[in-house]
Amino acid sequence: ASSAQKLGEQGKTPLYTAIDGRLAAIIAVADPIKETTPEAIKALHALGLKVAMITGDNKATAKAIAKQLGIDEIVAEVLPDGKVAALKQLSQKGDKVAFVGDGINDAPALAQADVGLAIGTGTDVAIEAADVVLMSGDLRGVVDAIALSQATIRNIKQNLFWAFAYNALLIPVAAGMLYPPFTCSWFFNRANINIISFME
């Protein structure tokens, strides 16, 4: 048990083998962390976002990986069909939730999330369920997609502000607000003279 705990604290998942019902060996497996992942998580934090990990690994392994990468929150020991429930749990605080996944088991969670981002190298089912498809397996693409969307919304808001300000200021001008009163009276007087002349 202590060996398995140590392996879990190293971010490895222990697998047990038994012979005749007795423990014979413990084998540890681990998913290698991509070199770009720590950088992507730092960039997400720089955007003011929290990062959570939903995993089927045991809590000790999940905590070790989260500590290594600087992940804010973990939901561990989740069965494949429990990712949607985990998403709902994370969104209970009222925050918008984006989910990144690439497998068949991720498809329901991709559809449930406010924004589903599928890795382009993943399964077709995940790609179909997602709102955004990242063509590479690099998580920095998530950062780029979020930064681009934020810049787009900011640009839209700025355009709406200037359009409103332009209309609020210049529509009264176009309606004649800046014409001097004597110009208007001269115009109407002149029109009256022309009408009288025409009637004569």
VEXFI-825536 format. One record per residue: chain; x, y, z of N, C-alpha, C in turn; residue number from 0; residue in three letters. Coordinates in Angstrom, 1 decimal. Layout:
BEGIN
 bavo    n_u    n_v    n_w   ca_u   ca_v   ca_w    c_u    c_v    c_w kolro banu
    A      X      Y      Z      X      Y      Z      X      Y      Z   NUM  Ala
...
END
This chain:
BEGIN
 bavo    n_u    n_v    n_w   ca_u   ca_v   ca_w    c_u    c_v    c_w kolro banu
    A    0.8   -1.2    0.0    0.0    0.0    0.0    0.9    1.3    0.0     0  Ala
    A    1.9    1.2    0.8    2.8    2.4    0.8    3.5    2.6   -0.5     1  Ser
    A    3.9    1.6   -1.2    4.5    1.7   -2.5    3.5    2.3   -3.5     2  Ser
    A    2.3    1.8   -3.5    1.2    2.4   -4.4    1.0    3.9   -4.1     3  Ala
    A    1.0    4.2   -2.8    0.8    5.6   -2.4    2.0    6.5   -2.9     4  Gln
    A    3.2    6.0   -2.8    4.3    6.7   -3.3    4.3    6.9   -4.8     5  Lys
    A    3.8    5.9   -5.5    3.7    6.0   -7.0    2.6    7.0   -7.4     6  Leu
    A    1.5    7.0   -6.6    0.5    8.0   -6.8    0.9    9.4   -6.6     7  Gly
    A    1.8    9.6   -5.6    2.3   10.9   -5.3    3.2   11.4   -6.3     8  Glu
    A    3.8   10.5   -7.1    4.7   10.9   -8.2    3.9   11.1   -9.5     9  Gln
    A    2.6   11.0   -9.5    1.8   11.2  -10.7    1.6   10.0  -11.5    10  Gly
    A    1.8    8.8  -10.9    1.7    7.6  -11.6    0.5    6.8  -11.1    11  Lys
    A   -0.1    6.0  -12.0   -1.3    5.2  -11.6   -0.8    3.8  -11.3    12  Thr
    A   -1.0    3.3  -10.1   -0.5    1.9   -9.8   -1.5    0.9  -10.3    13  Pro
    A   -1.0   -0.2  -10.9   -1.8   -1.4  -11.3   -1.3   -2.6  -10.6    14  Leu
    A   -2.2   -3.4  -10.1   -1.8   -4.5   -9.3   -1.9   -5.8  -10.0    15  Tyr
    A   -1.0   -6.7   -9.9   -1.1   -8.0  -10.4   -1.0   -9.1   -9.3    16  Thr
    A   -1.8  -10.1   -9.4   -1.9  -11.1   -8.4   -1.8  -12.5   -9.0    17  Ala
    A   -1.2  -13.4   -8.2   -1.1  -14.8   -8.5   -1.8  -15.6   -7.4    18  Ile
    A   -2.7  -16.4   -7.8   -3.5  -17.2   -6.8   -4.1  -16.3   -5.7    19  Asp
    A   -4.5  -15.2   -6.1   -5.2  -14.3   -5.1   -4.3  -13.5   -4.2    20  Gly
    A   -3.0  -13.6   -4.5   -2.0  -12.9   -3.6   -1.3  -11.9   -4.5    21  Arg
    A   -1.0  -10.7   -3.9   -0.4   -9.6   -4.7    1.0  -10.1   -5.1    22  Leu
    A    1.3  -10.0   -6.4    2.6  -10.4   -6.9    3.5   -9.2   -7.3    23  Ala
    A    2.8   -8.1   -7.8    3.6   -7.0   -8.3    2.7   -5.8   -8.4    24  Ala
    A    3.4   -4.6   -8.4    2.7   -3.4   -8.7    3.4   -2.7   -9.9    25  Ile
    A    2.6   -2.4  -10.9    3.1   -1.8  -12.1    2.6   -0.4  -12.2    26  Ile
    A    3.4    0.6  -12.5    3.0    2.0  -12.5    2.9    2.5  -14.0    27  Ala
    A    1.9    3.1  -14.3    1.8    3.7  -15.7    1.5    5.2  -15.5    28  Val
    A    1.9    6.0  -16.5    1.7    7.4  -16.4    1.6    8.0  -17.8    29  Ala
    A    0.8    8.9  -18.0    0.7    9.7  -19.2    1.7   10.8  -19.2    30  Asp
    A    2.6   10.8  -20.2    3.6   11.9  -20.2    3.0   13.2  -20.4    31  Pro
    A    3.5   14.2  -19.7    3.0   15.6  -19.8    3.7   16.2  -21.0    32  Ile
    A    2.9   16.8  -21.9    3.6   17.5  -23.0    4.3   18.7  -22.6    33  Lys
    A    5.4   19.0  -23.3    6.3   20.1  -22.9    5.5   21.5  -22.9    34  Glu
    A    4.5   21.6  -23.7    3.8   22.8  -23.9    2.7   23.0  -22.9    35  Thr
    A    2.3   21.9  -22.2    1.1   22.0  -21.3    1.3   23.0  -20.1    36  Thr
    A    2.5   23.0  -19.4    2.7   23.9  -18.3    2.6   25.4  -18.8    37  Pro
    A    3.2   25.6  -20.0    3.1   27.0  -20.6    1.7   27.4  -20.9    38  Glu
    A    0.9   26.4  -21.4   -0.5   26.7  -21.7   -1.3   27.0  -20.4    39  Ala
    A   -1.1   26.3  -19.4   -1.8   26.6  -18.1   -1.4   27.9  -17.5    40  Ile
    A   -0.2   28.3  -17.6    0.3   29.6  -17.1   -0.4   30.7  -17.9    41  Lys
    A   -0.5   30.5  -19.2   -1.2   31.5  -20.1   -2.7   31.6  -19.8    42  Ala
    A   -3.3   30.5  -19.5   -4.7   30.5  -19.1   -4.9   31.3  -17.8    43  Leu
    A   -4.0   31.1  -16.8   -4.0   31.8  -15.6   -3.8   33.3  -15.8    44  His
    A   -2.9   33.6  -16.8   -2.7   35.0  -17.1   -3.9   35.7  -17.7    45  Ala
    A   -4.8   34.9  -18.3   -6.1   35.5  -18.8   -7.1   35.6  -17.7    46  Leu
    A   -6.8   35.2  -16.5   -7.7   35.3  -15.4   -8.6   34.1  -15.3    47  Gly
    A   -8.3   33.0  -15.9   -9.1   31.8  -15.9   -8.6   30.8  -14.9    48  Leu
    A   -9.6   30.0  -14.3   -9.2   28.9  -13.5   -9.1   27.6  -14.3    49  Lys
    A   -8.3   26.7  -13.9   -8.1   25.5  -14.7   -8.4   24.3  -13.8    50  Val
    A   -9.3   23.4  -14.2   -9.7   22.2  -13.5   -9.4   21.0  -14.3    51  Ala
    A   -9.2   19.9  -13.7   -8.9   18.6  -14.3   -9.9   17.6  -13.9    52  Met
    A  -10.6   17.0  -14.9  -11.5   15.9  -14.6  -10.8   14.6  -15.1    53  Ile
    A  -10.6   13.7  -14.2   -9.8   12.5  -14.6  -10.4   11.2  -13.9    54  Thr
    A  -10.1   10.1  -14.5  -10.5    8.8  -13.9   -9.4    8.3  -13.0    55  Gly
    A   -8.3    9.0  -13.0   -7.2    8.5  -12.1   -7.6    8.7  -10.6    56  Asp
    A   -6.8    8.0   -9.8   -7.1    8.1   -8.3   -6.7    9.5   -7.8    57  Asn
    A   -7.2    9.8   -6.7   -7.0   11.2   -6.2   -5.5   11.5   -5.9    58  Lys
    A   -4.7   10.6   -5.4   -3.3   10.8   -5.2   -2.6   11.2   -6.5    59  Ala
    A   -2.8   10.4   -7.5   -2.2   10.7   -8.8   -2.6   12.0   -9.4    60  Thr
    A   -3.9   12.3   -9.3   -4.5   13.6   -9.8   -3.9   14.8   -9.0    61  Ala
    A   -3.8   14.6   -7.7   -3.2   15.7   -6.9   -1.8   16.0   -7.3    62  Lys
    A   -1.0   14.9   -7.5    0.4   15.1   -7.9    0.5   15.8   -9.2    63  Ala
    A   -0.3   15.4  -10.2   -0.2   16.1  -11.5   -0.7   17.5  -11.4    64  Ile
    A   -1.8   17.8  -10.6   -2.3   19.1  -10.5   -1.2   20.0   -9.8    65  Ala
    A   -0.5   19.5   -8.8    0.5   20.3   -8.2    1.7   20.6   -9.1    66  Lys
    A    2.0   19.6   -9.9    3.1   19.8  -10.9    2.8   20.8  -11.9    67  Gln
    A    1.5   20.9  -12.4    1.1   21.8  -13.5    0.5   23.1  -13.0    68  Leu
    A    0.2   23.2  -11.7   -0.4   24.4  -11.2   -1.9   24.4  -11.5    69  Gly
    A   -2.6   23.3  -11.5   -4.0   23.2  -11.8   -4.8   23.6  -10.5    70  Ile
    A   -5.8   24.4  -10.7   -6.5   24.9   -9.5   -7.4   23.9   -8.8    71  Asp
    A   -8.1   23.1   -9.6   -9.1   22.2   -9.0   -9.1   20.9   -9.7    72  Glu
    A   -9.4   19.8   -9.0   -9.4   18.5   -9.6  -10.7   17.8   -9.2    73  Ile
    A  -11.2   17.0  -10.1  -12.3   16.0   -9.9  -11.7   14.7  -10.3    74  Val
    A  -11.4   13.8   -9.4  -10.7   12.6   -9.7  -11.7   11.4   -9.5    75  Ala
    A  -11.2   10.2  -10.0  -11.9    9.0  -10.0  -13.3    9.0  -10.6    76  Glu
    A  -13.3    9.7  -11.7  -14.6    9.9  -12.5  -14.7    8.8  -13.5    77  Val
    A  -15.9    8.2  -13.5  -16.1    7.2  -14.6  -16.4    7.9  -15.9    78  Leu
    A  -16.3    7.2  -17.0  -16.5    7.8  -18.3  -17.8    8.5  -18.5    79  Pro
    A  -18.8    8.0  -17.9  -20.2    8.6  -18.0  -20.4    9.6  -16.9    80  Asp
    A  -19.4    9.9  -16.1  -19.6   10.9  -15.0  -19.0   12.2  -15.3    81  Gly
    A  -18.5   12.5  -16.5  -17.9   13.8  -16.8  -18.9   14.9  -16.8    82  Lys
    A  -20.1   14.6  -17.3  -21.1   15.6  -17.4  -21.5   16.0  -16.0    83  Val
    A  -21.7   15.1  -15.1  -22.0   15.4  -13.7  -20.9   16.3  -13.1    84  Ala
    A  -19.6   15.9  -13.4  -18.5   16.7  -12.9  -18.5   18.1  -13.4    85  Ala
    A  -18.9   18.3  -14.7  -19.0   19.6  -15.3  -20.1   20.4  -14.6    86  Leu
    A  -21.2   19.8  -14.3  -22.3   20.5  -13.6  -21.9   20.9  -12.2    87  Lys
    A  -21.1   20.1  -11.6  -20.5   20.4  -10.2  -19.6   21.6  -10.3    88  Gln
    A  -18.8   21.7  -11.3  -17.9   22.8  -11.5  -18.6   24.1  -11.8    89  Leu
    A  -19.8   24.0  -12.5  -20.5   25.2  -12.9  -21.5   25.7  -11.9    90  Ser
    A  -21.6   25.0  -10.7  -22.6   25.4   -9.7  -22.3   26.8   -9.1    91  Gln
    A  -21.1   27.3   -9.3  -20.7   28.6   -8.7  -21.2   29.7   -9.7    92  Lys
    A  -21.8   29.3  -10.8  -22.3   30.3  -11.8  -21.3   30.7  -12.8    93  Gly
    A  -20.1   30.1  -12.8  -19.1   30.4  -13.8  -19.4   29.7  -15.1    94  Asp
    A  -18.9   30.3  -16.2  -19.0   29.6  -17.5  -17.9   28.6  -17.6    95  Lys
    A  -18.2   27.4  -18.2  -17.2   26.3  -18.2  -16.9   25.9  -19.6    96  Val
    A  -15.6   25.9  -19.9  -15.1   25.4  -21.2  -14.5   24.0  -20.9    97  Ala
    A  -14.7   23.1  -21.8  -14.2   21.7  -21.6  -13.4   21.3  -22.8    98  Phe
    A  -12.2   20.8  -22.6  -11.3   20.3  -23.6  -11.2   18.8  -23.6    99  Val
    A  -11.5   18.2  -24.7  -11.4   16.7  -24.7  -11.1   16.2  -26.1   100  Gly
    A  -10.8   14.9  -26.2  -10.5   14.3  -27.5  -11.1   12.9  -27.8   101  Asp
    A  -11.7   12.3  -26.7  -12.1   10.9  -26.8  -13.6   10.8  -27.0   102  Gly
    A  -14.0    9.5  -27.2  -15.5    9.2  -27.3  -16.1    9.5  -26.0   103  Ile
    A  -15.5    9.2  -24.9  -16.1    9.5  -23.6  -16.2   10.9  -23.3   104  Asn
    A  -15.5   11.8  -24.0  -15.5   13.2  -23.8  -16.7   13.9  -24.5   105  Asp
    A  -17.3   13.2  -25.5  -18.4   13.8  -26.3  -19.5   14.4  -25.5   106  Ala
    A  -20.1   13.6  -24.5  -21.2   14.2  -23.8  -20.8   15.5  -23.0   107  Pro
    A  -19.6   15.5  -22.4  -19.1   16.7  -21.7  -18.9   17.8  -22.6   108  Ala
    A  -18.4   17.6  -23.8  -18.1   18.6  -24.8  -19.4   19.3  -25.2   109  Leu
    A  -20.5   18.5  -25.3  -21.8   19.0  -25.7  -22.4   19.7  -24.5   110  Ala
    A  -22.2   19.3  -23.3  -22.7   19.9  -22.1  -22.1   21.2  -21.7   111  Gln
    A  -20.8   21.4  -22.0  -20.1   22.6  -21.5  -20.6   23.8  -22.3   112  Ala
    A  -20.4   25.0  -21.6  -20.7   26.2  -22.3  -20.0   26.4  -23.6   113  Asp
    A  -18.7   26.0  -23.6  -17.9   25.9  -24.8  -17.1   24.6  -24.8   114  Val
    A  -17.3   23.8  -25.8  -16.6   22.6  -26.0  -15.5   22.7  -27.0   115  Gly
    A  -14.3   22.4  -26.6  -13.1   22.5  -27.5  -12.6   21.1  -27.7   116  Leu
    A  -12.6   20.6  -28.9  -12.1   19.3  -29.2  -10.7   19.4  -29.9   117  Ala
    A   -9.9   18.4  -29.5   -8.5   18.3  -30.1   -8.7   17.7  -31.5   118  Ile
    A   -8.2   18.3  -32.5   -8.4   17.9  -33.9   -7.8   16.5  -34.1   119  Gly
    A   -6.9   16.1  -33.3   -6.3   14.7  -33.5   -7.1   13.7  -32.8   120  Thr
    A   -8.3   14.1  -32.2   -9.1   13.1  -31.4  -10.1   12.4  -32.3   121  Gly
    A  -11.1   11.8  -31.7  -12.1   11.0  -32.4  -13.1   11.9  -33.1   122  Thr
    A  -13.7   11.3  -34.1  -14.7   12.1  -34.9  -15.9   12.4  -34.0   123  Asp
    A  -16.3   11.5  -33.1  -17.4   11.8  -32.2  -17.2   13.0  -31.4   124  Val
    A  -16.0   13.2  -30.8  -15.6   14.4  -30.0  -15.7   15.6  -30.9   125  Ala
    A  -15.1   15.5  -32.1  -15.1   16.7  -33.0  -16.5   17.1  -33.3   126  Ile
    A  -17.4   16.2  -33.6  -18.8   16.5  -33.9  -19.5   17.2  -32.7   127  Glu
    A  -19.2   16.8  -31.5  -19.9   17.3  -30.3  -19.4   18.7  -29.9   128  Ala
    A  -18.2   19.1  -30.4  -17.6   20.3  -29.9  -18.0   21.5  -30.6   129  Ala
    A  -17.9   22.7  -29.9  -18.2   24.0  -30.6  -17.0   24.5  -31.4   130  Asp
    A  -15.8   24.2  -30.9  -14.5   24.6  -31.5  -13.6   23.4  -31.7   131  Val
    A  -12.9   23.3  -32.8  -12.0   22.2  -33.0  -10.6   22.8  -33.2   132  Val
    A   -9.7   22.4  -32.4   -8.3   22.8  -32.5   -7.5   21.8  -33.3   133  Leu
    A   -6.9   22.3  -34.4   -6.3   21.4  -35.4   -5.1   20.6  -34.9   134  Met
    A   -4.4   21.1  -33.9   -3.3   20.4  -33.3   -3.6   19.9  -31.9   135  Ser
    A   -2.7   19.1  -31.4   -2.9   18.6  -30.1   -2.2   19.5  -29.0   136  Gly
    A   -1.8   20.7  -29.4   -1.1   21.6  -28.5   -2.2   22.4  -27.7   137  Asp
    A   -2.1   22.3  -26.4   -3.1   23.0  -25.6   -2.9   24.5  -25.6   138  Leu
    A   -1.8   25.0  -26.2   -1.7   26.5  -26.4   -2.7   27.0  -27.4   139  Arg
    A   -3.3   26.1  -28.2   -4.4   26.5  -29.1   -5.6   26.9  -28.3   140  Gly
    A   -5.8   26.3  -27.1   -6.9   26.7  -26.3   -6.8   28.2  -25.9   141  Val
    A   -5.5   28.5  -25.5   -5.2   29.9  -25.1   -5.4   30.8  -26.2   142  Val
    A   -5.0   30.5  -27.4   -5.1   31.3  -28.6   -6.6   31.5  -28.9   143  Asp
    A   -7.4   30.4  -28.8   -8.8   30.5  -29.2   -9.5   31.5  -28.2   144  Ala
    A   -9.2   31.3  -26.9   -9.9   32.2  -25.9   -9.4   33.6  -26.0   145  Ile
    A   -8.1   33.8  -26.2   -7.6   35.2  -26.4   -8.3   35.9  -27.6   146  Ala
    A   -8.4   35.1  -28.7   -9.0   35.6  -29.9  -10.5   36.0  -29.7   147  Leu
    A  -11.2   35.1  -29.0  -12.6   35.4  -28.8  -12.8   36.6  -27.9   148  Ser
    A  -11.9   36.8  -26.9  -12.0   38.0  -26.0  -11.7   39.2  -26.8   149  Gln
    A  -10.7   39.2  -27.7  -10.3   40.3  -28.5  -11.5   40.7  -29.5   150  Ala
    A  -12.1   39.7  -30.0  -13.3   39.9  -30.9  -14.4   40.6  -30.2   151  Thr
    A  -14.8   40.1  -29.0  -15.9   40.7  -28.2  -15.5   42.1  -27.8   152  Ile
    A  -14.2   42.3  -27.5  -13.8   43.7  -27.1  -13.9   44.6  -28.3   153  Arg
    A  -13.6   44.1  -29.5  -13.7   44.9  -30.7  -15.1   45.2  -31.0   154  Asn
    A  -16.0   44.3  -30.9  -17.4   44.5  -31.1  -18.0   45.5  -30.2   155  Ile
    A  -17.6   45.5  -28.9  -18.1   46.4  -27.9  -17.6   47.8  -28.3   156  Lys
    A  -16.4   48.0  -28.7  -15.8   49.3  -29.1  -16.5   49.8  -30.3   157  Gln
    A  -16.8   49.0  -31.3  -17.5   49.4  -32.5  -18.9   49.9  -32.1   158  Asn
    A  -19.6   49.1  -31.3  -21.0   49.5  -30.9  -20.9   50.8  -30.1   159  Leu
    A  -20.0   51.0  -29.3  -19.9   52.3  -28.5  -19.7   53.5  -29.5   160  Phe
    A  -18.7   53.4  -30.4  -18.5   54.5  -31.3  -19.6   54.7  -32.3   161  Trp
    A  -20.3   53.6  -32.7  -21.5   53.8  -33.6  -22.6   54.5  -32.8   162  Ala
    A  -22.8   54.2  -31.6  -23.8   54.8  -30.7  -23.5   56.3  -30.5   163  Phe
    A  -22.2   56.6  -30.2  -21.7   57.9  -29.9  -21.9   58.8  -31.2   164  Ala
    A  -21.5   58.2  -32.3  -21.6   58.9  -33.6  -23.0   59.3  -33.9   165  Tyr
    A  -23.9   58.3  -33.7  -25.3   58.6  -34.0  -25.9   59.6  -33.0   166  Asn
    A  -25.6   59.5  -31.8  -26.1   60.4  -30.7  -25.7   61.8  -31.0   167  Ala
    A  -24.4   62.0  -31.5  -23.9   63.3  -31.7  -24.3   63.9  -33.1   168  Leu
    A  -24.3   63.1  -34.1  -24.4   63.7  -35.5  -25.8   63.6  -36.1   169  Leu
    A  -26.7   62.8  -35.6  -28.1   62.8  -36.1  -28.8   64.1  -35.8   170  Ile
    A  -28.6   64.7  -34.6  -29.2   66.0  -34.4  -28.6   67.1  -35.3   171  Pro
    A  -27.3   67.0  -35.6  -26.7   67.9  -36.5  -27.3   67.8  -37.9   172  Val
    A  -27.4   66.5  -38.3  -28.0   66.3  -39.6  -29.5   66.8  -39.7   173  Ala
    A  -30.1   66.8  -38.6  -31.5   67.3  -38.5  -31.6   68.8  -38.5   174  Ala
    A  -30.5   69.5  -38.5  -30.5   71.0  -38.5  -30.3   71.7  -37.2   175  Gly
    A  -29.8   71.0  -36.2  -29.6   71.6  -34.9  -28.6   72.8  -35.0   176  Met
    A  -27.6   72.8  -35.8  -26.6   73.8  -35.9  -26.9   74.9  -36.8   177  Leu
    A  -28.0   74.9  -37.6  -28.4   76.0  -38.5  -28.8   77.2  -37.6   178  Tyr
    A  -28.4   78.4  -37.9  -28.8   79.6  -37.2  -30.2   79.9  -37.4   179  Pro
    A  -30.9   80.4  -36.3  -32.3   80.7  -36.4  -32.7   81.6  -37.6   180  Pro
    A  -31.8   82.6  -37.8  -32.1   83.6  -38.9  -32.1   83.0  -40.2   181  Phe
    A  -31.2   82.0  -40.4  -31.2   81.3  -41.7  -32.5   80.6  -42.0   182  Thr
    A  -33.0   79.9  -40.9  -34.3   79.3  -41.1  -35.4   80.2  -41.4   183  Cys
    A  -35.4   81.4  -40.6  -36.5   82.4  -40.9  -36.4   83.0  -42.2   184  Ser
    A  -35.1   83.2  -42.7  -34.9   83.8  -44.0  -35.4   82.8  -45.1   185  Trp
    A  -35.2   81.5  -44.8  -35.6   80.5  -45.8  -37.1   80.5  -45.9   186  Phe
    A  -37.8   80.5  -44.8  -39.3   80.5  -44.8  -39.9   81.8  -45.4   187  Phe
    A  -39.2   82.9  -45.0  -39.7   84.2  -45.6  -39.6   84.2  -47.1   188  Asn
    A  -38.4   83.8  -47.5  -38.1   83.7  -49.0  -39.1   82.8  -49.7   189  Arg
    A  -39.4   81.7  -49.0  -40.4   80.8  -49.6  -41.8   81.4  -49.7   190  Ala
    A  -42.1   82.2  -48.7  -43.4   82.8  -48.6  -43.5   83.8  -49.8   191  Asn
    A  -42.5   84.6  -50.0  -42.4   85.6  -51.1  -42.6   84.9  -52.4   192  Ile
    A  -42.0   83.8  -52.6  -42.1   83.1  -53.9  -43.5   82.6  -54.1   193  Asn
    A  -44.1   82.1  -53.0  -45.5   81.6  -53.1  -46.4   82.7  -53.5   194  Ile
    A  -46.3   83.9  -52.8  -47.1   85.0  -53.1  -46.9   85.5  -54.6   195  Ile
    A  -45.6   85.5  -55.0  -45.3   86.0  -56.4  -46.0   85.0  -57.4   196  Ser
    A  -45.9   83.7  -57.0  -46.5   82.7  -58.0  -48.0   82.9  -58.1   197  Phe
    A  -48.6   83.2  -56.9  -50.1   83.3  -56.9  -50.5   84.6  -57.6   198  Met
    A  -49.7   85.7  -57.6  -50.1   86.9  -58.3  -49.9   86.6  -59.8   199  Glu
END
